[in-house]
């Protein structure tokens, strides 16, 4: 019988890339599941600022269909000041979500 840690790692590894359509931008974006260590890096970088933490999750957590980042750190000032905060919040929550539900399943609930 496998150790519990092996089962836990296998479960996380088996999760697929998730997608979200952003109607305001008419684009579909993607995210892989983010581990606690990666989230901790963003928290540390944000120095306790929850708004910056959300923006870092958008910058470092979103990608296009080919797996390429859609934002870089140079986009942070505009994301912080010139982008709809509701969209940023929705995207950050999508990146940080642990459930592998697709967008349609979430909308049904």
PEFENNOR-V593057 format. One line per field, one symbol per residue. phi: phi as a letter, one per 20 degrees, with the letter a starting at -180 (. if undefined). psi: psi as a letter, one per 20 degrees, with the letter a starting at -180 (. if undefined). Layout:
BEGIN
phi: ???
psi: ???
END
This chain:
BEGIN
phi: .ffgfffffffffefefdcbedffdlbddcbefdfffffffffffflnefffgffffffeddbefenegeccffeggfffcccgfffgfffffffefefefegfffffe
psi: qqqhhhggghgghiqrpqqppnhhilqprqqrpprhgghhghgghiliohghggghhggiiqrahijqqiqrhiigghhhhjqohhgggggghggiqiqkqrhhhghh.
END
